[in-house]
Amino acid sequence: MTAELVKAFNSLPRKEKTPSGLVPNEWHFDIRYVHLEPTPSHVLVFVQPQSQLIHMERLPVGLPMDAAGIVFFPESGKEAAPEAAKGILHSFVNNMGNNVMGARAPPPFAPWKLTEDRSLAVAVGNELKRLGVRPDGVCNIGVSRPSVNKLADTVFTRVFSRLKETIFPERLVRDVISTPTSIGFENFKLDDPPLNMHDLNGVPDLLMKYVQLWKNCEPPGPESNSSAVLGDIQLGMAMLERKLIEKPEALIKGQADRGSPEAALDYGLRLYFGLTCKRDRTLARSYIIKAITSPDASDELMAIAHGILIEWCIFSARFNLRSRYLFAASHHANASARLGRRATPNPALPASSAVLWFMNTFFEPLSVKHPELYFFFKDAIAAMNERQKQVESGRKKMQAKRMKKPNRYRCAAVGCGVEADSGKMLSKCAGKCDPDKKPSYCSKECQKLDWKNHKPYCLPGAECSVIDDSFGSSAPSSKSGPGSLQVPITTANGSQMTISSSTFDAKTLKEIREHAAEWESGNITHLPSSLNIELERLEIRDPDAEDE
């Protein structure tokens, strides 16, 4: 197809002025991410500055109008260049869409000159040369002047406003949808942490990361097929390690290339972490997308793949999240929630841990700046709202239980602050004080520290020695399994949050609190009000269950 496009393009007439003879045959082009759901995609935009003519081409070339363009998501000019070059050829060969005019259409032509943002100009020019485009003048792409870039924004805004009027009859919706801007690849720097540990020494850690991410993205449900395969973290790591031996990179890649969605997702995750292969973020995404778009993929597998792509988007630049990554992550969260509910409907948890974490940590806080999020992603929003209702209901029940026995759910040591959702998580004083007056402790160290305070009261009929029996007001955004500890913390800039875990002990949680002074708002831009830290996937517990 590309060779035919090049041949057709090279045969087009090329003059200094457009066929009208009124304006220079010079065209500015750029790439933008149009986030309109349910079919978001990147578009290649052409603008002729003097006449303000505009043409748009969805990428990848040939993408149906009713399909989402999730296959194409470039992170650099070099990565965008092949598809952009194909889009240029396709647009001019097909007469910028003017063929719909029939006999009144102007004849097709090749551009005399192309200009673009600096980050894309060189890469696209080199790609056109590689493809054999002639003459060289077309390939020598210039850099657009600031005034041309500004004009392109104005023209695109005008056309995008008309598009919104056609799609969204409600003015309120139209007003909150932001206008896509040109993607500047030049100044974008990935913040993807280096994990190039494809030697055996790094394997155990990467095995855990692989299994943890998979399990966090699994749709909830007691009969999940993936849960049966992976089991808990330790079993999952053992099974994955055996799979790496039985199906090395060459074998799993071959199966993925032959169309197996399970192999494609497996290989994509291996590439993402660099697990016994060279780490490649871009190639990892392409194989995960291959799993999603496979006609043989189950709803559950697609839900997991979409969940993994949430992390792929978010951890591109955690401290400077660009809007297209936020919209793309939201698209994947919405798809994961919808597919997950369809695959394994489970009223106990409305979506995977990955979806709920994203919705609470990024989606909800950033919706203030991007209110259109609430108009597009209904499935993910429904899951978030349902989970928040569950958490609030559980919090009220927990507070009621705590009020009946306040000493049983909070460490009595002054300044400790550790709380528990189950009385069994704390140790009661074994002395002679009355049962309803007994203090509880998260550790022997806290009990020793509090002994001087409690000793005079450790007698039958004595008053309670607990100085502070109040509880933190925050509840974890996603409830831990039976036996969860939580500790409130205050960051260096005064932000309040609660950390909760059913797998970390009180000492570890307090160590995390000690490091809170380093959590500045300038370094961590989206600090949640509560945070769950788990070594294994969270289990959902009936809030009405007894914990005595």
Secondary structure, DSSP 4 states (H G I P E B T S, - for coil): -HHHHHHHHHTS-B-SB-TTSSSBSEEEEEEEEE--TTS-EEEEEEEETTTTEEEEEEESTT--TTS--TT---SSHHHHHHHHHHHHHHHHHTGGGGGGGGGGSPPP-B-SEEEE-HHHHHHHHHHHHHHT-SSHHHHSPEEPPHHHHHHHHHHHHHHHHHHHHHH---HHHHHHSPPP-B---TT----PPP----SGGGHHHHHHHHHHHHHHHSPP-TT-HHHHHH-SHHHHHHHHHHHHHHS-HHHHHHHHHTT-HHHHHHHHHHHHHTSSS---HHHHHHHHHHHHH-TT--HHHHHHHHHHHHHHHHTTSTTS--HHHHHHHHHHHHHHHHHHHHHS--TT-SS-HHHHHHIIIIIHHHTTT-TTHHHH-HHHHHHHHHHHHHHHHHHHHHHHHHHHSGGGSBB-STTT--EESSGGGSEEP-SSS-GGG--EESSHHHHHHHHHHHGGG-STTPPP--S-----S---SS--SSS-EEEEEE-TTS-EEEEEESSS-HHHHHHHHHGGGG--TTT-S---SEEE--SSPPPP--TTS---
